[in-house]
Amino acid sequence: MPTQATSSSSEPDLYTPLNGTPLTAGQLPRHGPKLTLLFVVLAAVGLWLAGWNAAACAILGAFAYTLIVYTWSRMVEGPRKATDRLVTALVTCAFLLALLPLISVVATVIANGIARFDVEFFTHSMRGAIGEGGGAYHAIMGTLIITGLATVISVPIGMLTAIYLVEYGRGRLAKAITFFVDVMTGIPSIVAGLFAYALFALFFGPGVRMGIMGAVALSVLMIPVVVRSTEEMLKLVPNELREASYALAVPKWRTILKVVLPTALAGIATGVTLAIARVIGETAPLLVTVGITASDNFDPFDGRMATLSVFSYNSYAHPGFPAFAFTDRAWAAALVLIIIVMVLNLIARLISRLFAPKTRG
């Protein structure tokens, strides 16, 4: 009875060296780049402790690490792998370089603003404040009120405009609207403030300052952002959903209301939240339209109001006595503003996850 031939013992084993050459030949040691990075970091820290500039140490360290790893890889692995490592190092350095300003700003604001991050700062206004006392309660409430009004104005206008452009817009009118939305996206914030000031000056005379004026100025900046984000989300809704609804004789307006908008809800809500984060820190338009006050004023239709951005600017640019107290309040207000923006971005991510369309699979 013939037997099945077995594999010859002369066939090479994929898991054993060939001709005495290890499988890891032509590769850098596993922890070689990491140890090199550790050595370079320690050397850079040593130079910094010796009195060198921190930025110069970081740049010199990045250059030294890239040069060492590239040369080592070219000698061991060849030019192709060395080029790959070089490009990876350059991209990583570019990312870290872009991250440095953000880290520097956040660290500076936290270091300078944490001193006044106390209960009094969040519960008192500057009315009657002397020396190191007082807080930014009136500015926090003013920021929330004005931004809330701007959202109420911007979201309906922006969403309806986007719905028209995606679902109905054809011809010259749609092209004109798209053109003006693009123009509004790039206008400076001070122009929005001057527009709102001129608009209200026609009815109430020059010199008027009200919270609603600031809300209108911010809405001019918010509307194009809401339009663009909503438009992109509506375009992502599959046409099959619309066609299925039309096949059931559902009117177009009801299809938009019951099918299109719920499907795009997560993206629309995220875009609105990011638009709020975009304008909540604006200073120039609020400085022109709302001004600043030391007292509590929560009525946006009567007199000046305080906002965090203007409060921070005014405290830093026009300090009283003692000057360090005003500077500390300015940094603390900036820190609160950064925290609010971070919270809004986290909310946008949470909304995107919670309301994202569920898929089966």
Secondary structure by P-SEA (a helix, b strand, c coil): ccccccccccccccccccccccccccccccaaaaaaaaaaaaaaaaaaaacccaaaaaaaaaaaaaaaaaaaaaacccaaaaaaaaaaaaaaaaaaaaaaaaaaaaaaaaaaccccccccccccccccccccccccaaaaaaaaaaaaaaaaacaaaaaaaaaaaccccccaaaaaaaaaaaaaacccaaaaaaaaaaaaaaccccccccaaaaaaaaaaaaaaaaaaaaaaaaaaccaaaaaaaaaacccaaaaaaccccccaaaaaaaaaaaaaaacccccccccccccccccccccccccccccaaaaaaaaaaccccaaaaaaaaaaaaaaaaaaaaaaaaaaaaaaaaaacccccc
